[in-house]
Amino acid sequence: MLHLSDLTPGDQHQLRADLRIALTGGLFAAAAMAAVVITVGSVGAGEARSLLESSTPTVRSFCSTVMVVSASTLALMLTLLGLTTDTEEDIKGSHFERIRQIAFVDAAVFAGATLLLLVLIVPINDATEIPARWYVGIYFASTLIATVLGGAVISVIILLYAAIRDLVKTFGPGEESPLLEDDSSGSERAEAEGAEG
């Protein structure tokens, strides 16, 4: 299995830089969305129940949309993986590591959206056994989890942009390829594999 330590220092640096940019973008978006929630301020139990009743359909719809987007992205990543393995060129391991990173974050987003949707399917508003003060926590928790999911989706999009950027540079005309192995490193790898065999 490919590990980050198996990559060249330049490839490691580029992957880390792209991941840092994606996470920063996602955190910034989540913080902006959370700021909107926080501006609502403290709410009482009765207000929280009313806010929860009005926001639950929107959050459910958002979770469903995130699940569809995440599943579609994973399917498209399989297509991308198939296209890159079918090419005649020797593709660097950093490309496959980037695909693994995108798939991991995307699968985590899918799981988070699914769990939040399952929690929100329970008819909390109709329950009589729930203490009134719990509605405040449930409202803020569901809203803040939705903001984290929104930020994570933005992170996935930024990571996808980095992968597409490198593919365009690799297969576009007149660009220096960030994904193709140098002939010298390819021959060194072939010699190492021959020595192992």
N, CA and C of each residue as an Amber inpcrd file, in Angstrom:
protein
   591
   0.8460000  -1.1760000   0.0000000   0.0000000   0.0000000   0.0000000
   0.8940000   1.2430000   0.0000000   0.4910000   2.2410000  -0.7280000
   1.2300000   3.4940000  -0.8280000   1.0640000   4.3080000   0.4450000
   2.1900000   4.8020000   0.9650000   2.1730000   5.6830000   2.1230000
   2.7470000   7.0230000   1.7110000   2.4030000   8.0490000   2.4660000
   2.9000000   9.3900000   2.1650000   4.4260000   9.4220000   2.2000000
   5.0240000   8.6040000   3.0620000   6.4880000   8.5860000   3.1640000
   7.1470000   7.9990000   1.9170000   6.3920000   7.2720000   1.0950000
   6.9320000   6.6960000  -0.1400000   7.0530000   7.7260000  -1.2510000
   6.4750000   8.9040000  -1.0740000   6.4730000   9.9330000  -2.1100000
   7.7060000  10.8090000  -1.9830000   8.0150000  11.5200000  -3.0570000
   9.1360000  12.4550000  -3.0170000   8.7830000  13.6260000  -2.0960000
   9.7920000  14.2910000  -1.5410000   9.4920000  15.4370000  -0.6600000
   8.6590000  16.5150000  -1.3500000   8.9120000  16.7680000  -2.6320000
   8.1190000  17.7600000  -3.3570000   6.6600000  17.3600000  -3.4730000
   6.4070000  16.0750000  -3.7590000   5.0310000  15.5930000  -3.8440000
   4.3410000  15.6240000  -2.4800000   5.0830000  15.2540000  -1.4300000
   4.5280000  15.3150000  -0.0830000   4.1360000  16.7470000   0.2710000
   5.0270000  17.6780000  -0.0480000   4.7540000  19.0880000   0.2440000
   3.5060000  19.5760000  -0.5010000   3.3900000  19.2150000  -1.7750000
   2.2330000  19.6560000  -2.5680000   0.9300000  19.0710000  -2.0300000
   0.9530000  17.7810000  -1.6750000  -0.2530000  17.1600000  -1.1200000
  -0.6470000  17.8070000   0.2020000   0.3350000  18.0410000   1.0560000
   0.0370000  18.6770000   2.3480000  -0.4700000  20.0990000   2.1570000
   0.1340000  20.8330000   1.2270000  -0.3050000  22.2150000   0.9720000
  -1.7390000  22.2320000   0.4550000  -2.0550000  21.3390000  -0.4870000
  -3.4200000  21.2830000  -1.0160000  -4.4170000  20.8710000   0.0600000
  -4.0280000  19.9140000   0.9080000  -4.9160000  19.4830000   1.9870000
  -5.1120000  20.6080000   2.9960000  -4.0600000  21.3420000   3.2970000
  -4.1540000  22.4740000   4.2270000  -5.0890000  23.5490000   3.6690000
  -4.9730000  23.8370000   2.3720000  -5.8490000  24.8320000   1.7450000
  -7.3050000  24.3650000   1.7900000  -7.5250000  23.0860000   1.4930000
  -8.8900000  22.5490000   1.5050000  -9.4910000  22.5970000   2.9040000
  -8.7120000  22.1990000   3.9060000  -9.2270000  22.2160000   5.2760000
  -9.4550000  23.6430000   5.7640000  -8.5620000  24.5580000   5.3840000
  -8.7460000  25.9580000   5.7620000 -10.0180000  26.5240000   5.1320000
 -10.2440000  26.2180000   3.8600000 -11.4630000  26.6740000   3.1910000
 -12.7080000  26.1070000   3.8410000 -12.6670000  24.8120000   4.1830000
 -13.8090000  24.1840000   4.8430000 -14.0600000  24.7470000   6.2300000
 -12.9720000  24.9670000   6.9920000 -13.1200000  25.5400000   8.3280000
 -13.6420000  26.9690000   8.2710000 -13.1450000  27.7380000   7.3060000
 -13.6250000  29.1140000   7.1490000 -15.1250000  29.1270000   6.8320000
 -15.5440000  28.2580000   5.9170000 -16.9700000  28.1950000   5.5580000
 -17.8090000  27.7460000   6.7380000 -17.3350000  26.7230000   7.4710000
 -18.0800000  26.2510000   8.6450000 -18.1510000  27.3360000   9.7130000
 -17.0470000  28.0790000   9.8940000 -17.0460000  29.1570000  10.8860000
 -18.0210000  30.2610000  10.4900000 -18.0750000  30.5690000   9.1980000
 -19.0090000  31.6060000   8.7380000 -20.4510000  31.1630000   8.9620000
 -20.7340000  29.9090000   8.6610000 -22.0940000  29.4020000   8.8800000
 -22.4230000  29.3310000  10.3690000 -21.4340000  28.9350000  11.1870000
 -21.6460000  28.8540000  12.6340000 -21.8720000  30.2500000  13.2180000
 -21.2050000  31.2500000  12.6550000 -21.3940000  32.6220000  13.1300000
 -22.8420000  33.0670000  12.9450000 -23.4410000  32.6300000  11.8540000
 -24.8520000  32.9600000  11.6310000 -25.7200000  32.3090000  12.6990000
 -25.4020000  31.0650000  13.0380000 -26.1760000  30.3620000  14.0710000
 -25.9830000  31.0380000  15.4210000 -24.7470000  31.4280000  15.7000000
 -24.4560000  32.0350000  16.9960000 -25.1130000  33.4030000  17.1320000
 -25.2830000  34.1140000  16.0160000 -25.9300000  35.4280000  16.0890000
 -27.3910000  35.3350000  16.5220000 -27.9560000  34.1390000  16.3660000
 -29.3130000  33.9430000  16.8750000 -29.3140000  34.1820000  18.3830000
 -28.1630000  33.8470000  19.0090000 -28.0220000  34.0820000  20.4470000
 -28.6390000  32.9740000  21.2610000 -28.7360000  33.2280000  22.5410000
 -29.3130000  32.2190000  23.4140000 -30.8240000  32.2220000  23.2340000
 -31.3350000  31.0360000  23.2370000 -32.7870000  30.8920000  23.0650000
 -33.3280000  30.0700000  24.2210000 -34.5530000  30.3300000  24.5640000
 -35.2010000  29.5520000  25.6040000 -35.7210000  28.2370000  25.0530000
 -36.1990000  27.3980000  25.9310000 -36.6690000  26.0690000  25.5290000
 -37.8290000  26.1520000  24.5420000 -38.7780000  27.0650000  24.7740000
 -39.9130000  27.2080000  23.8660000 -39.4980000  27.7140000  22.5010000
 -38.5800000  28.6990000  22.4920000 -38.0750000  29.2110000  21.2140000
 -37.2720000  28.1390000  20.4780000 -36.4780000  27.3810000  21.2400000
 -35.6540000  26.3380000  20.6150000 -36.5380000  25.2820000  19.9610000
 -37.6280000  24.9380000  20.6270000 -38.5300000  23.9480000  20.0290000
 -39.1270000  24.4860000  18.7410000 -39.5240000  25.7490000  18.7330000
 -40.0770000  26.3710000  17.5320000 -39.0240000  26.4430000  16.4220000
 -37.7890000  26.8590000  16.7790000 -36.7100000  26.9170000  15.7900000
 -36.3790000  25.5300000  15.2410000 -36.3990000  24.5380000  16.1210000
 -36.1260000  23.1670000  15.6910000 -37.2010000  22.6790000  14.7240000
 -38.4510000  22.9980000  15.0120000 -39.5450000  22.5980000  14.1220000
 -39.3920000  23.2330000  12.7400000 -38.9630000  24.4930000  12.7150000
 -38.8510000  25.1660000  11.4160000 -37.5660000  24.7920000  10.6710000
 -36.4950000  24.4520000  11.4000000 -35.2290000  24.1550000  10.7120000
 -35.0630000  22.6820000  10.3490000 -35.7770000  21.7920000  11.0060000
 -35.5930000  20.3570000  10.7600000 -35.8360000  19.9600000   9.2990000
 -36.9030000  20.4090000   8.6380000 -37.0700000  20.0260000   7.2260000
 -35.9160000  20.5040000   6.3360000 -35.4030000  21.7000000   6.6110000
 -34.2990000  22.2300000   5.8120000 -33.0300000  21.4190000   6.0450000
 -32.7480000  21.0740000   7.2900000 -31.5450000  20.2940000   7.6000000
 -31.6730000  18.8890000   7.0210000 -32.8620000  18.3050000   7.0750000
 -33.0720000  16.9860000   6.4590000 -32.8070000  17.0470000   4.9520000
 -33.3320000  18.0670000   4.3130000 -33.1110000  18.2370000   2.8730000
 -31.6230000  18.4330000   2.5750000 -30.9580000  19.2200000   3.4060000
 -29.5220000  19.4460000   3.2390000 -28.7540000  18.1370000   3.3760000
 -29.0910000  17.3410000   4.3890000 -28.4200000  16.0450000   4.5830000
 -28.6220000  15.1320000   3.3780000 -29.8350000  15.0940000   2.8600000
 -30.1140000  14.2680000   1.6780000 -29.2840000  14.7330000   0.4860000
 -29.1850000  16.0310000   0.3070000 -28.3950000  16.5810000  -0.7990000
 -26.9250000  16.2500000  -0.6390000 -26.4090000  16.3760000   0.5790000
 -25.0020000  16.0570000   0.8450000 -24.7360000  14.5730000   0.5660000
 -25.6760000  13.7190000   0.9450000 -25.5090000  12.2880000   0.6890000
 -25.4510000  11.9970000  -0.8120000 -26.3220000  12.6280000  -1.5830000
 -26.3260000  12.4260000  -3.0360000 -25.0260000  12.9290000  -3.6560000
 -24.5980000  14.1210000  -3.2250000 -23.3520000  14.6940000  -3.7590000
 -22.1630000  13.8120000  -3.4010000 -22.1060000  13.3350000  -2.1660000
 -20.9920000  12.4990000  -1.7230000 -20.9490000  11.1720000  -2.4780000
 -22.1060000  10.5430000  -2.6420000 -22.1460000   9.2760000  -3.3740000
 -21.7630000   9.4800000  -4.8350000 -22.2250000  10.5650000  -5.4430000
 -21.8580000  10.8560000  -6.8370000 -20.3690000  11.1300000  -6.9680000
 -19.8030000  11.8400000  -5.9990000 -18.3740000  12.1350000  -6.0300000
 -17.5600000  10.8500000  -5.9310000 -17.9580000   9.9410000  -5.0600000
 -17.2350000   8.6660000  -4.9560000 -17.3180000   7.8750000  -6.2590000
 -18.4820000   7.8770000  -6.8870000 -18.6110000   7.1820000  -8.1720000
 -17.7200000   7.8240000  -9.2380000 -17.6720000   9.1510000  -9.2490000
 -16.8110000   9.8420000 -10.2100000 -15.3350000   9.6120000  -9.9060000
 -14.9910000   9.4430000  -8.6360000 -13.6020000   9.1450000  -8.2810000
 -13.1960000   7.7740000  -8.8220000 -14.1270000   6.8300000  -8.8250000
 -13.8330000   5.5140000  -9.4300000 -13.5740000   5.6610000 -10.9230000
 -14.3540000   6.5040000 -11.5820000 -14.1310000   6.7640000 -13.0090000
 -12.7660000   7.4020000 -13.2250000 -12.4340000   8.3830000 -12.4070000
 -11.1350000   9.0370000 -12.5080000 -10.0060000   8.0500000 -12.2750000
 -10.1780000   7.1820000 -11.3110000  -9.1650000   6.1640000 -11.0270000
  -9.0100000   5.2170000 -12.2100000 -10.1180000   4.8350000 -12.8260000
 -10.0600000   3.9700000 -14.0030000  -9.3600000   4.6470000 -15.1740000
  -9.6480000   5.9250000 -15.3830000  -9.0020000   6.6500000 -16.4800000
  -7.4970000   6.7680000 -16.2740000  -7.0750000   7.0200000 -15.0440000
  -5.6390000   7.1890000 -14.8130000  -4.8980000   5.8670000 -14.8480000
  -5.5450000   4.7780000 -14.4770000  -4.8520000   3.4900000 -14.5660000
  -4.8190000   2.9670000 -15.9940000  -5.7220000   3.4450000 -16.8550000
  -5.7300000   3.0060000 -18.2450000  -4.7320000   3.7600000 -19.1220000
  -4.1620000   4.8360000 -18.5980000  -3.2440000   5.6200000 -19.4210000
  -1.9270000   4.8800000 -19.6180000  -1.2690000   5.1850000 -20.7140000
   0.0170000   4.5690000 -21.0380000   1.1490000   5.1370000 -20.1890000
   0.9320000   6.3060000 -19.6010000   1.9720000   7.0090000 -18.8630000
   2.1200000   6.4250000 -17.4570000   3.3140000   6.6480000 -16.8550000
   3.5430000   6.2690000 -15.4670000   3.1130000   7.4270000 -14.5850000
   2.0220000   7.2170000 -13.8590000   1.4670000   8.2540000 -12.9970000
   2.1270000   8.1520000 -11.6170000   2.4650000   9.3150000 -11.0430000
   3.0800000   9.3470000  -9.7190000   2.1060000   8.8390000  -8.6610000
   2.6850000   8.3260000  -7.5910000   1.8860000   7.8630000  -6.4610000
   1.1250000   8.9700000  -5.7800000   1.5950000  10.2160000  -5.9170000
   0.9080000  11.3380000  -5.2690000  -0.5130000  11.5100000  -5.8090000
  -0.7170000  11.1780000  -7.0790000  -2.0640000  11.2880000  -7.6560000
  -3.0140000  10.3020000  -6.9690000  -2.5390000   9.0930000  -6.7600000
  -3.3760000   8.0830000  -6.1200000  -3.5890000   8.4000000  -4.6360000
  -2.5870000   9.0110000  -4.0110000  -2.7450000   9.4450000  -2.6190000
  -3.7970000  10.5460000  -2.5320000  -3.7950000  11.4660000  -3.5000000
  -4.8040000  12.5290000  -3.5070000  -6.2040000  11.9320000  -3.6850000
  -6.3480000  10.9540000  -4.5640000  -7.6480000  10.2960000  -4.7500000
  -8.0830000   9.6220000  -3.4490000  -7.1220000   9.0000000  -2.7470000
  -7.4410000   8.3620000  -1.4770000  -7.9120000   9.4010000  -0.4560000
  -7.2360000  10.5500000  -0.4010000  -7.6340000  11.6140000   0.5230000
  -9.0510000  12.1070000   0.2300000  -9.3330000  12.3470000  -1.0370000
 -10.6600000  12.8310000  -1.4160000 -11.7220000  11.7980000  -1.0510000
 -11.4430000  10.5330000  -1.3470000 -12.4090000   9.4790000  -1.0530000
 -12.6460000   9.3530000   0.4480000 -11.5800000   9.4850000   1.2410000
 -11.7230000   9.3860000   2.6960000 -12.5900000  10.5130000   3.2490000
 -12.2810000  11.7480000   2.8720000 -13.0580000  12.8940000   3.3590000
 -14.5030000  12.7890000   2.8710000 -14.6790000  12.3810000   1.6190000
 -16.0180000  12.2740000   1.0560000 -16.8370000  11.1950000   1.7670000
 -16.2050000  10.0700000   2.0700000 -16.9140000   9.0050000   2.7910000
 -17.2860000   9.4560000   4.2030000 -16.4060000  10.2280000   4.8470000
 -16.7190000  10.7510000   6.1770000 -17.8960000  11.7240000   6.1160000
 -17.9410000  12.5500000   5.0780000 -19.0560000  13.4870000   4.8930000
 -20.3530000  12.7100000   4.6870000 -20.2980000  11.6680000   3.8600000
 -21.4810000  10.8400000   3.6130000 -21.9810000  10.2170000   4.9160000
 -21.0540000   9.6720000   5.7060000 -21.4430000   9.0400000   6.9720000
 -22.0350000  10.0650000   7.9290000 -21.4320000  11.2350000   8.0290000
 -21.9560000  12.2740000   8.9120000 -23.3450000  12.7320000   8.5080000
 -23.5530000  12.9180000   7.2150000 -24.8750000  13.3420000   6.7290000
 -25.9170000  12.2610000   6.9880000 -25.5250000  11.0120000   6.8000000
 -26.4570000   9.9090000   7.0470000 -26.8520000   9.8400000   8.5110000
 -25.8680000   9.9600000   9.3980000 -26.1650000   9.8960000  10.8330000
 -27.0610000  11.0580000  11.2720000 -26.7500000  12.2650000  10.8000000
 -27.5820000  13.4130000  11.1700000 -29.0030000  13.2480000  10.6380000
 -29.1280000  12.7390000   9.4120000 -30.4570000  12.5180000   8.8490000
 -31.2340000  11.4870000   9.6710000 -30.5500000  10.4190000  10.0860000
 -31.2210000   9.3940000  10.8970000 -31.6810000   9.9550000  12.2370000
 -30.8730000  10.8350000  12.8260000 -31.2700000  11.4500000  14.0960000
 -32.4860000  12.3530000  13.8820000 -32.4960000  13.0860000  12.7690000
 -33.5840000  14.0300000  12.5260000 -34.8620000  13.3690000  12.0240000
 -34.7840000  12.0960000  11.6610000 -35.9930000  11.3810000  11.2520000
 -36.8810000  11.0990000  12.4640000 -36.2460000  10.9600000  13.6240000
 -37.0110000  10.7180000  14.8430000 -37.9000000  11.9390000  15.1050000
 -39.1690000  11.7320000  15.3200000 -40.0790000  12.8800000  15.5230000
 -39.8890000  13.5140000  16.9070000 -38.7940000  14.2500000  17.0590000
 -38.4480000  14.8680000  18.3480000 -39.5280000  15.8640000  18.7850000
 -40.0580000  16.5940000  17.8240000 -41.0330000  17.6410000  18.1690000
 -42.3240000  17.0880000  18.7540000 -42.6400000  15.8340000  18.4250000
 -43.8750000  15.2380000  18.9270000 -43.6830000  14.4760000  20.2310000
 -42.4270000  14.3430000  20.6610000 -42.1480000  13.5760000  21.8720000
 -42.5820000  14.3600000  23.1090000 -43.2020000  13.6540000  24.0260000
 -43.6440000  14.3090000  25.2660000 -42.6820000  14.0320000  26.4140000
 -41.8280000  13.0360000  26.2710000 -40.9190000  12.6510000  27.3470000
 -39.6390000  13.4840000  27.3790000 -39.3510000  14.2380000  26.3300000
 -38.1210000  15.0160000  26.2760000 -38.2850000  16.2730000  27.1130000
 -37.3510000  16.5070000  28.0520000 -37.4330000  17.7600000  28.8340000
 -37.2820000  18.9690000  27.9130000 -37.9780000  20.0320000  28.2540000
 -38.0190000  21.2230000  27.3960000 -36.6310000  21.8160000  27.1910000
 -35.7540000  21.7540000  28.1830000 -34.4210000  22.3580000  28.0540000
 -33.5370000  21.6190000  27.0520000 -33.8660000  20.3640000  26.7340000
 -33.0680000  19.5980000  25.7760000 -33.2040000  20.1570000  24.3600000
 -34.3110000  20.8100000  24.0740000 -34.5260000  21.3310000  22.7280000
 -33.4670000  22.3520000  22.3340000 -32.9660000  23.0980000  23.2880000
 -31.9080000  24.0710000  23.0020000 -30.6640000  23.3440000  22.5010000
 -30.2470000  22.3080000  23.2270000 -29.0660000  21.5340000  22.8230000
 -29.2620000  20.8160000  21.4970000 -30.4430000  20.2410000  21.3050000
 -30.7260000  19.5240000  20.0550000 -30.6970000  20.4910000  18.8700000
 -31.2810000  21.6760000  19.0590000 -31.3040000  22.6620000  17.9780000
 -29.8870000  23.0930000  17.5960000 -29.1020000  23.5020000  18.5960000
 -27.7470000  23.9720000  18.2950000 -26.8610000  22.8390000  17.7830000
 -27.0010000  21.6380000  18.3250000 -26.1800000  20.5070000  17.8700000
 -26.4740000  20.1730000  16.4120000 -27.7560000  20.0700000  16.0540000
 -28.0930000  19.7170000  14.6640000 -27.6490000  20.8040000  13.6980000
 -27.8010000  22.0500000  14.0970000 -27.4070000  23.1500000  13.2190000
 -25.8880000  23.2230000  13.0660000 -25.1650000  23.0510000  14.1600000
 -23.7020000  23.1120000  14.0750000 -23.1270000  21.9070000  13.3190000
 -23.7280000  20.7300000  13.4710000 -23.2720000  19.5630000  12.6980000
 -23.5180000  19.8090000  11.2080000 -24.6520000  20.4310000  10.8880000
 -24.9290000  20.7650000   9.4830000 -23.8980000  21.7510000   8.9410000
 -23.4510000  22.7030000   9.7720000 -22.4310000  23.6450000   9.3030000
 -21.0980000  22.9490000   9.0830000 -20.7640000  21.9950000   9.9360000
 -19.5190000  21.2310000   9.7530000 -19.6000000  20.4210000   8.4630000
 -20.7570000  19.8280000   8.2000000 -20.9350000  19.0860000   6.9500000
 -20.7910000  20.0010000   5.7380000 -21.3540000  21.1990000   5.8290000
 -21.2090000  22.1640000   4.7350000 -19.7580000  22.5190000   4.4950000
 -19.0080000  22.7560000   5.5750000 -17.5860000  23.0440000   5.4390000
 -16.8150000  21.8720000   4.8620000 -17.1870000  20.6530000   5.2650000
 -16.5040000  19.4630000   4.7500000 -16.7700000  19.2780000   3.2560000
 -17.9860000  19.5840000   2.8130000 -18.2910000  19.5000000   1.3790000
 -17.4180000  20.4810000   0.5990000 -17.2380000  21.6780000   1.1490000
 -16.3770000  22.6680000   0.4920000 -14.9400000  22.1660000   0.4440000
 -14.4730000  21.4970000   1.5000000 -13.1270000  20.9120000   1.4960000
 -12.9870000  19.8670000   0.3970000 -13.9980000  19.0260000   0.2320000
 -13.9580000  18.0120000  -0.8290000 -13.8670000  18.6760000  -2.1990000
 -14.6330000  19.7380000  -2.4080000 -14.6170000  20.4400000  -3.6910000
 -13.2420000  21.0460000  -3.9600000 -12.6140000  21.6060000  -2.9300000
 -11.2760000  22.1810000  -3.1150000 -10.2620000  21.0890000  -3.4340000
 -10.3680000  19.9400000  -2.7720000  -9.4720000  18.8150000  -3.0900000
  -9.7010000  18.3050000  -4.5120000 -10.9690000  18.2500000  -4.9270000
 -11.2630000  17.8460000  -6.3050000 -10.6750000  18.8340000  -7.3020000
 -10.7560000  20.1180000  -6.9750000 -10.1530000  21.1230000  -7.8440000
  -8.6530000  20.8690000  -8.0050000  -7.9610000  20.5610000  -6.9110000
  -6.5190000  20.3060000  -6.9780000  -6.2220000  19.0990000  -7.8630000
  -7.0440000  18.0510000  -7.7580000  -6.8350000  16.8620000  -8.5980000
  -7.0670000  17.1840000 -10.0680000  -8.1250000  17.9320000 -10.3610000
  -8.4230000  18.3000000 -11.7480000  -7.3540000  19.2350000 -12.2920000
  -6.8920000  20.1690000 -11.4750000  -5.8210000  21.0850000 -11.8780000
  -4.5800000  20.3090000 -12.3270000  -4.1920000  19.3100000 -11.5340000
  -3.0090000  18.5230000 -11.8840000  -3.2460000  17.6710000 -13.1240000
  -4.4530000  17.1520000 -13.2970000  -4.7590000  16.3690000 -14.5040000
  -4.7120000  17.2480000 -15.7540000  -5.2430000  18.4610000 -15.6500000
  -5.2140000  19.3750000 -16.7960000  -3.7720000  19.7380000 -17.1350000
  -2.9640000  19.9860000 -16.1070000  -1.5560000  20.2860000 -16.3500000
  -0.8380000  19.0970000 -16.9810000  -1.2340000  17.8910000 -16.6080000
  -0.5660000  16.6900000 -17.1050000  -0.9330000  16.3930000 -18.5470000
  -2.2160000  16.4520000 -18.8490000  -2.6540000  16.0320000 -20.1730000
  -2.9860000  17.1980000 -21.1000000  -2.8770000  18.4200000 -20.5940000
  -3.0960000  19.5930000 -21.4350000  -1.8560000  19.8910000 -22.2710000
  -2.0240000  20.6360000 -23.3480000  -0.8840000  20.9390000 -24.2160000
   0.0640000  21.9690000 -23.5880000   1.3560000  21.7040000 -23.7550000
   2.3730000  22.6700000 -23.3850000   2.5690000  22.8770000 -21.9000000
   2.0810000  22.0120000 -21.0660000   2.2390000  22.1690000 -19.6200000
   3.2640000  21.1590000 -19.1050000   3.9620000  21.5400000 -18.0460000
   4.8590000  20.6020000 -17.3830000   4.0230000  19.7520000 -16.4410000
   4.1900000  18.4510000 -16.5290000   3.3080000  17.5480000 -15.8120000
   3.7010000  17.3770000 -14.3490000   2.7430000  17.6010000 -13.4200000
   3.0170000  17.3200000 -12.0190000   2.7070000  15.8690000 -11.6320000
   2.1310000  15.1000000 -12.5600000   1.7010000  13.7390000 -12.2180000
   2.5220000  12.6320000 -12.8570000   3.2710000  12.9380000 -13.9170000
   4.0000000  11.8860000 -14.6110000   5.3520000  11.6450000 -13.9640000
   5.7040000  10.3720000 -13.8600000   7.0040000   9.9950000 -13.3260000
   8.0870000  10.4460000 -14.2880000   9.2120000  10.9050000 -13.7360000
  10.3800000  11.1640000 -14.5700000  10.9100000   9.8340000 -15.0660000
  11.5630000   9.8470000 -16.2240000  12.1240000   8.6040000 -16.7580000
  13.1370000   8.0120000 -15.7910000  13.9330000   8.8680000 -15.1320000
  14.9590000   8.3680000 -14.2220000  14.3330000   7.6830000 -13.0130000
  13.2660000   8.2750000 -12.4450000  12.6410000   7.6580000 -11.2790000
  11.8860000   6.3980000 -11.6650000  11.3260000   6.3660000 -12.8750000
  10.6470000   5.1550000 -13.3350000  11.6070000   4.0080000 -13.5250000
  12.8060000   4.2860000 -14.0800000  13.7860000   3.2190000 -14.2720000
  14.3380000   2.7530000 -12.9320000  14.5100000   3.6900000 -11.9650000
  14.9720000   3.3000000 -10.6390000  13.9610000   2.3950000  -9.9690000
  12.6620000   2.7100000 -10.1060000  11.6210000   1.8710000  -9.5100000
  11.6050000   0.4980000 -10.1660000  11.7710000   0.4490000 -11.4990000
  11.7890000  -0.8300000 -12.2040000  12.9680000  -1.6780000 -11.7520000
  14.1380000  -1.0270000 -11.5410000  15.3110000  -1.7660000 -11.0700000
  15.0790000  -2.3010000  -9.6740000  14.4400000  -1.4920000  -8.8060000
  14.1590000  -1.9280000  -7.4430000  13.1980000  -3.0900000  -7.4310000
  12.1670000  -3.0430000  -8.2950000  11.2170000  -4.1540000  -8.3700000
  11.8800000  -5.4110000  -8.9130000  12.8230000  -5.2420000  -9.8680000
  13.5520000  -6.3830000 -10.4190000  14.4570000  -7.0100000  -9.3840000
  15.0410000  -6.1920000  -8.5170000  15.9030000  -6.7170000  -7.4700000
  15.1050000  -7.4800000  -6.4200000  13.8750000  -7.0480000  -6.1560000
  13.0310000  -7.7360000  -5.2030000  12.5870000  -9.1050000  -5.7320000
  12.3650000  -9.1560000  -7.0590000  11.8170000 -10.3770000  -7.6710000
  12.8020000 -11.4130000  -7.9000000
